[in-house]
Amino acid sequence: WLLFHCTSGFWLIVTSVTTTHHHPELYHAGDIPREDTDWGLHQVDTVRDVEKKSLAVVLTTFGDHLLHHLFPSVDHSKLAQLYPALYETCKEFQEVYSFKFLPEMILGMHQRIANTKPRSFAKKLK
């Protein structure tokens, strides 16, 4: 029981730190936010997904993370069906939502931690 909880807790911390919110391209507290305070755009600014190939990877690496933030009550096995609507909405708002590979996210996490200057998202006004 203890081994299971320790292993699961470790994996949760590793994946939540490296594969979700910590990359130089993402908004963090202390950064200069967009002037447009739209909640959905803020979600796009704060979350990035890891490129994934299967539901097992999605379930073990916080996959479909932006969709999870936008639709928290939708079962993870159904989130992928919402990508067409996400892409259509991003196109409507002239936004790009890109996926990253796991090594990029891990490297980005270290770059973000080492960063000491705020990043401005104000230029993203539409």
DSSP file with accessible surface (Angstrom, degrees, kcal/mol):
  #  RESIDUE AA STRUCTURE BP1 BP2  ACC     N-H-->O    O-->H-N    N-H-->O    O-->H-N    TCO  KAPPA ALPHA  PHI   PSI    X-CA   Y-CA   Z-CA
    1    1 A W     >        0   0  223      0, 0.0     4,-2.3     0, 0.0     5,-0.2   0.000 360.0 360.0 360.0 -47.9    0.0    0.0    0.0
    2    2 A L  H  >  +     0   0  116      1,-0.2     4,-2.8     2,-0.2     5,-0.2   0.922 360.0  50.9 -64.2 -42.9    2.8    2.5    0.9
    3    3 A L  H  > S+     0   0  134      2,-0.2     4,-2.8     1,-0.2     5,-0.3   0.924 110.1  50.3 -61.3 -43.6    4.8    1.6   -2.1
    4    4 A F  H  > S+     0   0  136      1,-0.2     4,-2.7     2,-0.2     5,-0.2   0.942 113.6  44.5 -60.5 -47.3    1.8    2.1   -4.4
    5    5 A H  H  X S+     0   0   87     -4,-2.3     4,-2.6     2,-0.2    -2,-0.2   0.896 114.3  48.8 -67.2 -39.0    1.0    5.5   -2.9
    6    6 A C  H  X S+     0   0   73     -4,-2.8     4,-2.5     2,-0.2    -2,-0.2   0.932 114.4  45.5 -65.9 -44.4    4.7    6.6   -2.9
    7    7 A T  H  X S+     0   0   81     -4,-2.8     4,-2.5    -5,-0.2    -2,-0.2   0.934 115.6  46.3 -63.9 -46.4    5.1    5.6   -6.6
    8    8 A S  H  X S+     0   0   53     -4,-2.7     4,-2.5    -5,-0.3    -2,-0.2   0.916 113.1  49.6 -64.0 -42.5    1.8    7.2   -7.6
    9    9 A G  H  X S+     0   0   29     -4,-2.6     4,-2.3    -5,-0.2    -1,-0.2   0.913 110.9  49.6 -63.0 -42.8    2.6   10.4   -5.7
   10   10 A F  H  X S+     0   0  135     -4,-2.5     4,-2.8     2,-0.2     5,-0.2   0.940 112.3  47.6 -61.2 -46.7    6.0   10.6   -7.3
   11   11 A W  H  X S+     0   0  119     -4,-2.5     4,-2.8     1,-0.2     5,-0.3   0.906 110.0  53.2 -63.6 -39.6    4.6   10.1  -10.8
   12   12 A L  H  X S+     0   0   97     -4,-2.5     4,-2.4    -5,-0.2    -1,-0.2   0.933 112.3  44.3 -60.6 -45.3    1.9   12.7  -10.1
   13   13 A I  H  X S+     0   0  105     -4,-2.3     4,-2.2     2,-0.2     5,-0.3   0.945 114.5  48.7 -66.5 -46.3    4.5   15.3   -9.1
   14   14 A V  H  X S+     0   0   46     -4,-2.8     4,-2.4     1,-0.2     5,-0.3   0.949 116.8  41.1 -60.5 -48.7    6.9   14.5  -12.0
   15   15 A T  H  X S+     0   0    5     -4,-2.8     4,-2.2     1,-0.2    -1,-0.2   0.890 114.5  50.9 -71.7 -35.6    4.2   14.7  -14.6
   16   16 A S  H  <>S+     0   0   38     -4,-2.4     5,-0.8    -5,-0.3     4,-0.3   0.859 115.8  42.5 -70.9 -30.4    2.4   17.7  -13.2
   17   17 A V  H  <5S+     0   0   49     -4,-2.2     5,-0.3    -5,-0.2    -2,-0.2   0.896 125.4  31.4 -79.9 -39.1    5.7   19.6  -13.0
   18   18 A T  H  <5S+     0   0   14     -4,-2.4    91,-0.2    -5,-0.3    -2,-0.2   0.697 122.9  38.3 -96.2 -19.7    7.1   18.6  -16.4
   19   19 A T  T  <5S+     0   0    2     -4,-2.2    31,-0.3    -5,-0.3    -1,-0.2   0.217 115.2  31.3-123.7  20.5    4.1   18.1  -18.7
   20   20 A T  T   5S+     0   0    2     -4,-0.3    28,-1.8    -3,-0.2    -3,-0.1   0.582 118.1   4.5-137.2 -67.7    1.5   20.7  -17.9
   21   21 A H  S   <S+     0   0   53     -5,-0.8     2,-0.7    26,-0.2    -4,-0.1   0.391  98.0  85.4-116.0  -0.3    2.2   24.3  -16.7
   22   22 A H        +     0   0   63     -5,-0.3    90,-0.2    -6,-0.2    -1,-0.1  -0.796  52.6 110.4-117.8  93.4    5.9   24.9  -16.6
   23   23 A H  S >  S-     0   0   13     -2,-0.7     3,-2.1    86,-0.1    86,-0.1  -0.976  72.4-112.5-153.3 149.0    7.4   26.0  -19.9
   24   24 A P  T 3  S+     0   0   38      0, 0.0     4,-0.1     0, 0.0    85,-0.0   0.778 115.8  58.1 -58.9 -25.1    8.9   29.3  -21.0
   25   25 A E  T 3  S+     0   0   67      2,-0.1     2,-0.3    -3,-0.0    -3,-0.0   0.590  94.3  87.2 -78.6  -9.1    6.1   29.9  -23.4
   26   26 A L  S <  S-     0   0    0     -3,-2.1    20,-0.2    20,-0.1     2,-0.1  -0.691  83.1-108.8-101.5 147.3    3.4   29.6  -20.7
   27   27 A Y        +     0   0   46     18,-3.1     2,-0.3    -2,-0.3    -1,-0.1  -0.428  38.8 179.5 -68.6 138.0    2.1   32.3  -18.4
   28   28 A H    >   -     0   0   32     91,-0.2     3,-2.5    -2,-0.1    91,-0.2  -0.945  42.4 -76.8-133.4 158.9    3.1   32.1  -14.7
   29   29 A A  T 3  S+     0   0  100     -2,-0.3     3,-0.1     1,-0.3     0, 0.0  -0.277 121.2  33.8 -53.6 133.4    2.4   34.3  -11.7
   30   30 A G  T 3  S+     0   0   62      1,-0.4    -1,-0.3    88,-0.1     2,-0.1   0.134  92.2 115.4 100.8 -19.5    4.5   37.5  -12.0
   31   31 A D  S <  S-     0   0    8     -3,-2.5    -1,-0.4    87,-0.2    89,-0.2  -0.360  79.0-101.6 -73.6 164.3    4.3   37.6  -15.8
   32   32 A I  B     -a  120   0A  85     87,-2.2    89,-3.4    -3,-0.1    90,-0.3  -0.789  44.6-144.3 -89.7 114.1    2.5   40.5  -17.5
   33   33 A P        -     0   0   66      0, 0.0    89,-0.1     0, 0.0     4,-0.1  -0.212  23.5 -86.4 -76.0 168.5   -0.9   39.1  -18.6
   34   34 A R        -     0   0   12      2,-0.2    88,-0.2     1,-0.1    89,-0.1  -0.329  29.3-128.8 -60.7 154.4   -2.9   40.0  -21.7
   35   35 A E  S    S+     0   0  146     87,-0.3     2,-0.8    86,-0.2    -1,-0.1   0.816  99.0  77.3 -74.9 -31.1   -5.1   43.0  -21.4
   36   36 A D  S    S-     0   0   67      1,-0.1    -2,-0.2    86,-0.1    -1,-0.1  -0.719  70.9-165.9 -78.0 109.6   -7.9   40.8  -22.7
   37   37 A T        +     0   0  129     -2,-0.8    -1,-0.1    -4,-0.1    -2,-0.0   0.077  26.5 154.7 -91.6  26.9   -8.8   38.9  -19.6
   38   38 A D     >  -     0   0   70      1,-0.1     4,-2.1     2,-0.1     5,-0.2  -0.314  43.8-137.8 -56.2 129.5  -10.9   36.3  -21.4
   39   39 A W  H  > S+     0   0  147      1,-0.2     4,-2.0     2,-0.2    -1,-0.1   0.900 100.5  50.9 -60.1 -43.7  -10.9   33.1  -19.3
   40   40 A G  H  > S+     0   0   21      1,-0.2     4,-2.0     2,-0.2    -1,-0.2   0.914 109.5  49.8 -63.7 -41.2  -10.4   30.8  -22.2
   41   41 A L  H  > S+     0   0   11      1,-0.2     4,-2.0     2,-0.2    -1,-0.2   0.886 107.8  54.7 -65.1 -36.3   -7.5   32.7  -23.6
   42   42 A H  H  X S+     0   0   67     -4,-2.1     4,-1.3     2,-0.2    -1,-0.2   0.901 105.8  52.5 -63.7 -37.5   -5.9   32.6  -20.2
   43   43 A Q  H >X S+     0   0   17     -4,-2.0     4,-1.1     1,-0.2     3,-0.5   0.921 107.8  51.1 -62.6 -42.2   -6.2   28.8  -20.2
   44   44 A V  H 3< S+     0   0   11     -4,-2.0     3,-0.3     1,-0.2    -1,-0.2   0.889 110.8  50.1 -60.9 -37.8   -4.4   28.7  -23.6
   45   45 A D  H 3< S+     0   0    3     -4,-2.0   -18,-3.1     1,-0.2    -1,-0.2   0.725 115.6  41.3 -72.0 -23.5   -1.6   30.9  -22.1
   46   46 A T  H << S+     0   0   17     -4,-1.3     2,-0.4    -3,-0.5    -1,-0.2   0.520 107.6  58.1-106.8  -5.2   -1.1   28.7  -19.0
   47   47 A V     <  -     0   0    0     -4,-1.1     2,-0.4    -3,-0.3   -26,-0.2  -0.957  49.6-178.7-131.4 144.1   -1.4   25.1  -20.3
   48   48 A R        -     0   0   10    -28,-1.8     2,-0.3    -2,-0.4    51,-0.1  -0.997  19.1-137.6-137.5 144.9    0.5   23.0  -22.8
   49   49 A D  E     -b   99   0B   0     49,-0.5    51,-2.6    -2,-0.4     2,-0.4  -0.744  14.4-125.6-101.2 149.6   -0.2   19.4  -23.8
   50   50 A V  E     -b  100   0B   9     -2,-0.3    14,-0.3   -31,-0.3    51,-0.2  -0.731  37.9-101.1 -88.8 138.1    2.4   16.7  -24.4
   51   51 A E        -     0   0   71     49,-3.1     2,-0.3    -2,-0.4    51,-0.2  -0.390  52.0-173.8 -56.9 130.2    2.1   14.9  -27.8
   52   52 A K        -     0   0   34     -2,-0.1     3,-0.1     1,-0.1    -1,-0.0  -0.951  31.0-167.8-136.2 155.2    0.4   11.6  -27.1
   53   53 A K  S    S+     0   0  170     -2,-0.3     2,-0.3     1,-0.2    -1,-0.1   0.531  70.8  24.5-116.2 -14.7   -0.5    8.5  -29.1
   54   54 A S  S  > S-     0   0   55      1,-0.1     4,-2.2     0, 0.0    -1,-0.2  -0.976  74.2-109.1-151.0 162.8   -2.9    6.6  -26.9
   55   55 A L  H  > S+     0   0   83     -2,-0.3     4,-2.9     1,-0.2     5,-0.2   0.866 117.0  60.3 -61.6 -34.9   -5.5    7.0  -24.1
   56   56 A A  H  > S+     0   0   64      1,-0.2     4,-1.3     2,-0.2    -1,-0.2   0.920 107.0  45.2 -60.6 -41.3   -3.0    5.2  -21.7
   57   57 A V  H  > S+     0   0   51      2,-0.2     4,-1.2     1,-0.2     6,-0.4   0.920 112.3  52.4 -67.9 -40.5   -0.5    8.0  -22.3
   58   58 A V  H ><>S+     0   0    7     -4,-2.2     5,-2.4     1,-0.2     3,-0.5   0.938 111.2  46.6 -58.9 -46.2   -3.2   10.6  -21.9
   59   59 A L  H 3<5S+     0   0  104     -4,-2.9    -1,-0.2     1,-0.2    -2,-0.2   0.750 117.9  41.3 -71.9 -23.5   -4.3    9.2  -18.6
   60   60 A T  H 3<5S+     0   0   73     -4,-1.3    -1,-0.2    -3,-0.2    -2,-0.2   0.481 120.5  38.7-104.4  -3.3   -0.8    8.9  -17.2
   61   61 A T  T <<5S-     0   0   17     -4,-1.2   -11,-0.3    -3,-0.5    -2,-0.2   0.074 111.4-100.5-133.8  27.1    0.7   12.2  -18.3
   62   62 A F  T   5 -     0   0   59     -4,-0.3     3,-0.5    -3,-0.2    -3,-0.2   0.894  60.2-179.0  56.3  39.3   -2.1   14.7  -17.9
   63   63 A G      < +     0   0    0     -5,-2.4    -1,-0.1    -6,-0.4     5,-0.1  -0.202  60.4  29.5 -66.9 164.5   -2.8   14.5  -21.6
   64   64 A D  S  > S+     0   0    4    -14,-0.3     4,-2.3     1,-0.1    -1,-0.2   0.868  79.9 158.4  51.5  40.6   -5.6   16.7  -23.2
   65   65 A H  H  >  +     0   0    9     -3,-0.5     4,-2.2     1,-0.2     5,-0.2   0.877  63.1  49.7 -68.3 -41.4   -4.7   19.1  -20.4
   66   66 A L  H  > S+     0   0    0      1,-0.2     4,-2.5     2,-0.2    -1,-0.2   0.950 112.6  48.3 -62.5 -45.1   -6.1   22.2  -22.0
   67   67 A L  H  > S+     0   0    1      1,-0.2     4,-2.8     2,-0.2    -2,-0.2   0.879 108.6  54.9 -62.5 -35.6   -9.4   20.5  -22.8
   68   68 A H  H  < S+     0   0   61     -4,-2.3    -1,-0.2     1,-0.2    -2,-0.2   0.910 110.0  46.8 -61.3 -41.1   -9.4   19.2  -19.2
   69   69 A H  H  < S+     0   0   48     -4,-2.2    -2,-0.2     1,-0.2    -1,-0.2   0.887 116.8  43.0 -67.9 -39.5   -9.1   22.9  -18.0
   70   70 A L  H  < S+     0   0   37     -4,-2.5    -2,-0.2     1,-0.2    -1,-0.2   0.833 131.5  23.3 -74.7 -33.9  -11.8   24.1  -20.3
   71   71 A F  S >< S+     0   0   90     -4,-2.8     3,-1.6    -5,-0.2    -1,-0.2  -0.596  70.6 167.3-131.6  69.8  -14.2   21.1  -19.6
   72   72 A P  T 3  S+     0   0   89      0, 0.0    -1,-0.1     0, 0.0     4,-0.1   0.735  74.7  53.7 -63.7 -21.4  -13.2   19.7  -16.2
   73   73 A S  T 3  S+     0   0  119      2,-0.1     2,-0.4     3,-0.0    -5,-0.1   0.532  84.3 100.9 -93.8  -2.4  -16.3   17.6  -15.8
   74   74 A V  S <  S-     0   0   47     -3,-1.6     5,-0.1    -7,-0.2    -3,-0.1  -0.644  84.0-107.2 -83.0 134.1  -15.9   15.7  -19.1
   75   75 A D    >>  -     0   0  100     -2,-0.4     3,-2.2     1,-0.1     4,-0.8  -0.310  23.9-123.9 -58.2 139.0  -14.4   12.2  -18.8
   76   76 A H  H >> S+     0   0   50      1,-0.3     3,-0.5     2,-0.2     4,-0.5   0.798 109.5  63.7 -57.7 -30.8  -10.8   12.1  -20.1
   77   77 A S  H 34 S+     0   0   50      1,-0.2    -1,-0.3     2,-0.1     4,-0.1   0.685 108.5  42.0 -69.6 -12.5  -11.8    9.3  -22.5
   78   78 A K  H X4 S+     0   0  108     -3,-2.2     3,-1.3     1,-0.1     4,-0.3   0.537  88.7  88.9-107.4 -11.6  -14.1   11.7  -24.3
   79   79 A L  H X< S+     0   0    0     -4,-0.8     3,-2.5    -3,-0.5     4,-0.3   0.865  77.4  64.6 -60.3 -37.9  -11.9   14.9  -24.3
   80   80 A A  G >< S+     0   0   54     -4,-0.5     3,-1.5     1,-0.3    -1,-0.3   0.797  90.9  67.0 -58.8 -25.2  -10.2   14.1  -27.6
   81   81 A Q  G <  S+     0   0  140     -3,-1.3    -1,-0.3     1,-0.3     4,-0.3   0.662  93.4  61.1 -69.4 -13.5  -13.6   14.4  -29.4
   82   82 A L  G <> S+     0   0   48     -3,-2.5     4,-2.2    -4,-0.3    -1,-0.3   0.493  75.2  93.6 -91.5  -5.0  -13.5   18.1  -28.5
   83   83 A Y  H <> S+     0   0   23     -3,-1.5     4,-3.1    -4,-0.3     5,-0.3   0.900  80.1  56.0 -58.8 -41.6  -10.3   18.9  -30.5
   84   84 A P  H  > S+     0   0   87      0, 0.0     4,-2.3     0, 0.0    -1,-0.2   0.939 110.6  45.5 -57.2 -41.7  -12.2   20.0  -33.7
   85   85 A A  H  > S+     0   0   52     -4,-0.3     4,-2.5     2,-0.2    -2,-0.2   0.895 112.7  51.6 -66.6 -38.7  -14.1   22.6  -31.6
   86   86 A L  H  X S+     0   0   14     -4,-2.2     4,-2.8     2,-0.2     5,-0.2   0.949 111.7  45.8 -61.4 -48.9  -10.9   23.7  -29.9
   87   87 A Y  H  X S+     0   0  106     -4,-3.1     4,-2.4     1,-0.2    -2,-0.2   0.894 113.0  50.3 -63.8 -38.8   -9.1   24.2  -33.2
   88   88 A E  H  X S+     0   0  138     -4,-2.3     4,-2.3    -5,-0.3    -1,-0.2   0.924 112.8  46.5 -64.3 -42.3  -12.1   26.0  -34.7
   89   89 A T  H  X S+     0   0   66     -4,-2.5     4,-2.0     2,-0.2    -2,-0.2   0.906 111.1  51.5 -68.2 -41.4  -12.3   28.3  -31.7
   90   90 A C  H  <>S+     0   0   12     -4,-2.8     5,-3.4     2,-0.2    -1,-0.2   0.919 110.5  49.4 -60.3 -42.4   -8.6   29.0  -31.8
   91   91 A K  H ><5S+     0   0  171     -4,-2.4     3,-1.4     3,-0.2    -2,-0.2   0.920 108.5  53.3 -62.4 -42.2   -8.8   29.9  -35.5
   92   92 A E  H 3<5S+     0   0  136     -4,-2.3    -1,-0.2     1,-0.3    -2,-0.2   0.875 115.7  39.4 -59.7 -38.4  -11.7   32.2  -34.7
   93   93 A F  T 3<5S-     0   0   83     -4,-2.0    -1,-0.3    -5,-0.1    -2,-0.2   0.275 113.9-117.2 -95.8   9.9   -9.6   34.0  -32.1
   94   94 A Q  T < 5 +     0   0  137     -3,-1.4     2,-0.3     1,-0.2    -3,-0.2   0.889  67.9 141.4  55.2  44.0   -6.5   33.8  -34.2
   95   95 A E      < -     0   0   19     -5,-3.4     2,-0.5    -6,-0.1    -1,-0.2  -0.829  43.4-146.2-112.0 153.7   -4.7   31.7  -31.6
   96   96 A V        -     0   0  120     -2,-0.3     2,-0.6    -3,-0.1    -9,-0.0  -0.981   7.9-168.0-120.1 130.2   -2.4   28.8  -32.1
   97   97 A Y        -     0   0   15     -2,-0.5     2,-0.3   -10,-0.0   -49,-0.1  -0.958  16.0-175.5-118.5 111.2   -2.4   25.9  -29.6
   98   98 A S        -     0   0   44     -2,-0.6   -49,-0.5     0, 0.0     2,-0.3  -0.749  19.2-130.7-108.6 154.9    0.6   23.6  -30.2
   99   99 A F  E     -b   49   0B  41     -2,-0.3     2,-0.3   -51,-0.1   -49,-0.2  -0.679  18.8-149.8 -96.7 155.5    1.7   20.4  -28.6
  100  100 A K  E     -b   50   0B  21    -51,-2.6   -49,-3.1    -2,-0.3     2,-0.2  -0.905  16.1-117.8-122.5 153.0    5.1   19.7  -27.2
  101  101 A F    >>  -     0   0  117     -2,-0.3     4,-1.9   -51,-0.2     3,-0.6  -0.595  35.0-108.2 -84.8 153.3    7.1   16.5  -27.0
  102  102 A L  H 3> S+     0   0   69      1,-0.2     4,-2.5   -51,-0.2     5,-0.2   0.888 118.1  53.3 -52.5 -46.1    8.0   15.3  -23.5
  103  103 A P  H 3> S+     0   0   96      0, 0.0     4,-2.5     0, 0.0    -1,-0.2   0.902 108.5  52.0 -59.4 -36.2   11.7   16.2  -23.8
  104  104 A E  H <> S+     0   0   79     -3,-0.6     4,-2.6     1,-0.2    -2,-0.2   0.892 110.5  47.9 -63.2 -40.9   10.8   19.7  -24.8
  105  105 A M  H  X S+     0   0    0     -4,-1.9     4,-2.3     2,-0.2    -1,-0.2   0.896 111.7  48.9 -68.3 -39.9    8.5   20.1  -21.8
  106  106 A I  H  X S+     0   0   65     -4,-2.5     4,-1.7     2,-0.2    -2,-0.2   0.950 115.0  44.3 -65.9 -45.6   11.2   18.8  -19.4
  107  107 A L  H  X S+     0   0  102     -4,-2.5     4,-2.3    -5,-0.2    -2,-0.2   0.935 113.4  52.3 -62.0 -43.1   13.8   21.1  -20.8
  108  108 A G  H  X S+     0   0    0     -4,-2.6     4,-2.8    -5,-0.2    -1,-0.2   0.860 103.5  57.1 -61.8 -36.8   11.3   23.9  -20.8
  109  109 A M  H  X S+     0   0   14     -4,-2.3     4,-2.5     2,-0.2    -1,-0.2   0.940 109.1  45.8 -60.1 -44.2   10.5   23.3  -17.1
  110  110 A H  H  X S+     0   0  108     -4,-1.7     4,-1.9     1,-0.2    -2,-0.2   0.896 112.8  50.3 -67.2 -38.4   14.2   23.8  -16.2
  111  111 A Q  H  X S+     0   0  100     -4,-2.3     4,-0.9     2,-0.2    -1,-0.2   0.905 111.7  48.8 -64.3 -40.4   14.4   26.9  -18.4
  112  112 A R  H >< S+     0   0   27     -4,-2.8     3,-0.5     1,-0.2    -2,-0.2   0.910 109.7  50.5 -66.6 -42.5   11.3   28.3  -16.7
  113  113 A I  H 3< S+     0   0  117     -4,-2.5    -1,-0.2     1,-0.2    -2,-0.2   0.883 111.6  49.1 -62.5 -36.2   12.6   27.6  -13.2
  114  114 A A  H 3< S+     0   0   76     -4,-1.9    -1,-0.2    -5,-0.2    -2,-0.2   0.672  89.1 104.6 -78.0 -16.0   15.9   29.4  -14.1
  115  115 A N    <<  +     0   0   72     -4,-0.9    -3,-0.0    -3,-0.5    -4,-0.0  -0.440  40.9 175.8 -70.5 135.2   14.1   32.4  -15.6
  116  116 A T        +     0   0  128     -2,-0.2    -1,-0.1     2,-0.1    -4,-0.0   0.383  55.8  78.4-118.4   0.5   14.1   35.5  -13.3
  117  117 A K  S    S-     0   0  154      1,-0.0   -86,-0.1   -86,-0.0     2,-0.0  -0.907  81.8-112.5-114.7 141.4   12.4   38.0  -15.5
  118  118 A P        -     0   0   84      0, 0.0     2,-0.4     0, 0.0   -87,-0.2  -0.356  27.1-134.5 -67.5 147.9    8.6   38.3  -16.1
  119  119 A R        -     0   0   70    -91,-0.2   -87,-2.2   -93,-0.1     2,-0.5  -0.845  15.9-129.8-102.3 140.5    7.4   37.5  -19.6
  120  120 A S  B     +a   32   0A  47     -2,-0.4     3,-0.1   -89,-0.2   -86,-0.1  -0.787  27.7 173.6 -96.6 127.3    4.8   39.8  -21.3
  121  121 A F    >   +     0   0    1    -89,-3.4     3,-1.9    -2,-0.5   -86,-0.2   0.337  60.7  98.2-102.6   1.5    1.7   38.4  -22.8
  122  122 A A  G >  S+     0   0   25    -90,-0.3     3,-1.0     1,-0.3   -87,-0.3   0.816  71.0  66.7 -61.3 -29.1    0.4   41.9  -23.5
  123  123 A K  G 3  S+     0   0  157      1,-0.3    -1,-0.3    -3,-0.1    -2,-0.1   0.651  83.0  77.7 -68.0 -12.7    1.5   41.6  -27.1
  124  124 A K  G <   +     0   0   48     -3,-1.9    -1,-0.3     2,-0.1    -2,-0.1   0.203  63.4 137.7 -84.4  19.3   -1.1   38.9  -27.7
  125  125 A L    <         0   0   80     -3,-1.0    -3,-0.0     1,-0.0   -91,-0.0  -0.438 360.0 360.0 -65.2 138.5   -3.9   41.4  -27.9
  126  126 A K              0   0  139     -2,-0.1    -2,-0.1     0, 0.0    -1,-0.0  -0.916 360.0 360.0-117.5 360.0   -6.3   40.6  -30.7
